[in-house]
Amino acid sequence: MPVVRRITVADLRDAIRLGWEDFSAMPTHAIFLVVIYPVVGLLIGRAVFGADILPLLFPLMAGFALLGPFAALGLYELSRRREQGLDVSLPKILEARHSPSMGAILMLGVGLMVIFFVWIAVANAIYVANFGYAPAASIPDFLHRVLTTRAGWTLILVGNGVGFLFALMVLTVSVVSFPLLLDRDVGLAPAILTSIRAVMTNPGVMALWGLIVAVSLAIGSIPLFFGLAVVMPVLGHTTWHLYRKLVV
């Protein structure tokens, strides 16, 4: 089993600095790798409005961040290659698909997809429990229900509480596992267990990192998700450097 270090807030700040330096040195590659993220987010939003399932718009957009650790694989590879002074051209980055651990990476990615769909189902159940099956007549009607009624406040509190638990679960199992699998020939179980141990060994720093991720994604989502084209690569590169500090 990989050895886990105890780190400090100073280490987290340094990881963020290194992540920003990676993004500054390789902005074209990074934006290209994550441009699908805001595009898919917009498509999801449009599909929700078109399908008259407005109540699921926020859970979809918030839950989509659960897939971020898997979507950032290319960013981890960029940081790994730059750290080692290797070629960071796109053909070389794509060679990561030949990693001995790619099967485990894909399995973990599928696991995150399952968590994402379970979150959507749970969020829908919470909404139905508070408002029933009748759809909102319009966006103003939906906002009025959620923001000015007792059921709406219950929805906000319970929904965000449950969403926090899903986010905590994903952070715990993926903060180290994806970079570790990309970096070394290890199995899926050791990678997940190492990630869990890293969080348990550094609960305060990992809680701060989770808060930084949540706030950054929220800010990046405000301008129609296009801010994620900057936020996502910085978070992805930072995750790699955080992994390097957490695991010997």
N, C-alpha and C positions, 0 to 999 in steps of 0.2 A: 504494500500500500504506500502511495506517495506520502511524504512527510509534510504536515501542515505547520506553517509558522503563525505566531501571534503578531499581528501588525497594529499600527497606531493610526490616528487620524492624519499624522504627518505623511505616512506611507500612502494613504488614500489621496491626499493632496498631490503627492508626487506622481501617482498613477494618472490622475486627471491631467496634470501638466504634460506628462509623456503622451497621453492620448491626444491632447490638443496639438502637440508637436507633430505627431504622426499625421493628423488631419491637415495641418498646415503644409507638411512636406508632400502629401499625396492627395490633394483635394479632388482632382479630376477622377481618380480611381474610386475614391470613397463615395462621391456623389453618384457616380455611375452605378456602383454596387447597391445603393439604397434608394435609387430613384423610384423603384417599383413600390417601395413602402408607402409614400404619400399618394401615388397613383391608385394603388389598390384601396387605400383608405377612402379616397374620393369615390371610387366605384362602389364600395360598400355603402357609403352614405347615400349615394344616388339610388342604389337598389332598395335601400330601406324606405326612402321616401316614395319610390314607385310602387312598392309592395304594401303600402299602408301598414307598416309595422314600425311606426315612429318610436314607440316606447323602447325598441331594441337598439336605437341609434347609438346612444351613449354606451351601453354594454358592449356593442360591437367594436366601437372605436377604442374604448378602454381595454377591452379584452384582446384586441389585436396586438397590443403591446406584449402580451404573453408569448407571442411568437418571435419577439425581438431577438432573444438569445440565439435562436436557430438562423434567423435572417442575417445575423451579423457574422456568419462564418467567414465570408470573404474578407471582412475587416480584421478578424483575428489573424488570418493568413498574411495580410498586408503587414501588420505589425510584427508578426514573427519573422518574416523575411527581411524587413527593414532593420530589425534588431540584430540580425545575423549578417547584415551587409549583403544580402542576396538581391537578385533581380526582382523588381516588383512590377514587371509588366504583366498585362492581363493573361497571356498564355501561361506564364509561370504560376500565376495565382490559381488558374484552373487546374493545374497539376495536383492541387490538394485533393481532388476527387479520387485520386489513386491512393489516398492514405489507408494504411492497414486497418484503421479504426473507422473507416467510412460507414461500414454497416452499423456499428454502434451509434454513430452520429445520426444516421437516418432514423434508427429506432427511437432515439431520444427526441428527434424532431417530430416523429409521429406521436410520441407521448404528449408533447406540448400541444399538438393539434387536438388531441382528445381532450386535454384540459380546457382548451379554448372553447370547444363545442359544449362541454359540460357546463362551463361558466355561462354561456349564452342560454342554455336550457334553464339553469337555475335562476338567472336574471329574469327570464320570461315568467317563470313560476312565481317569483316575488311580485312582479307587476300584476299578474292575474289575481294573486291572493289579496291585493289591495284595491284593484280597480275592476276586476272581472274581465270578461272577454270582449267587451264593447270597445272598439277602436276610438281613438281621439278624432274629433271632427276636423281639427286643423292644428297647426303648430301653436297658435295662441291658446287654443283650448287645452292642448296637452300641457303647456307651460303653466296655465292656470291651475290645472289639476295637481300638478307636482309641487308647485311653489306656494300655493295658498290653501291647501287642504291638509287635514290631519293625516289622511291616507298618503298624501304626497310626501310629507315629512317622514312618515314611517318608511316609505319606499326609499327615500334618500339615505336614511340612517342604516336600514337593514342592507340595502343594496351595496353601499360603500363598505360596510363592515364585512360582508361576504366577499366582495371583490378584493378587499385587503388580504383575506385569508388565501385566496387563489394566487394573488401576486406574491405573497410570502412563500407559498409552496414552490412556485416557479423559480423565485430568486434562490431558494435554498438548494434546489436540485440542479440548477443550471449555472450559477455564478462562476463555478470552476470547471464543471464537467465538459462543456463544449470545447473551451481552449485546451483542456488537458487531453481530450481525445484527439484533437487536431495535432497536438505537439508530441504525443507519445502513443506507442502501441499498447494501450491498456483496454480492458474490457469495460462494458457499460456499467456493471455493478460497482467496480472499484472507482470509476469516475464519479458516479452519483454519490457514493459514500464519502469520497474525498470532498466533494462540494458541501455535503451536509456537515462534515467535520470542520470545514473551513468556517462555516457560518456559526457553528456552536462554539468554536474556539475564539471567534471574534464577533460576538453578538452586537456590541455597541457600534463598531465600525461598519459592520454589514447593514445594520439598521439605518445608519447615516447614508450609506451608499444606496440603499433601496429608496430612501426619501429623495436623494438627489436624482435618481433615475425617474421617479414618479413626477417630480416637479419639472424636470427637463422635458419629459415627453408631453406633459400638459402644456408647457409654454410653446413647444415646437408644434403642437397641434392647433394652436389658436389661429394662425394665418392659413387656414385651409390645408393644414398638414404639411405645407411646403417647408416649414421650419425644421421638420424632421430630417430633411436632406442635409442639415448641419448637425442637428442633435444626435441622430442615430450613429453617424460615423464616429463622432467624438466619444459617445458612450461605448461603442464597439471597441475602438482602440483602447480606451481606458480599461475595459473589462480584461483585455489581454494582459495589460501591465499589472492589473490587480491580481490576476492569476499568477503572474511571475513572482509577485511579492508574497502571495499566500502559500504557494507550493514550492518546496525546496527542489 
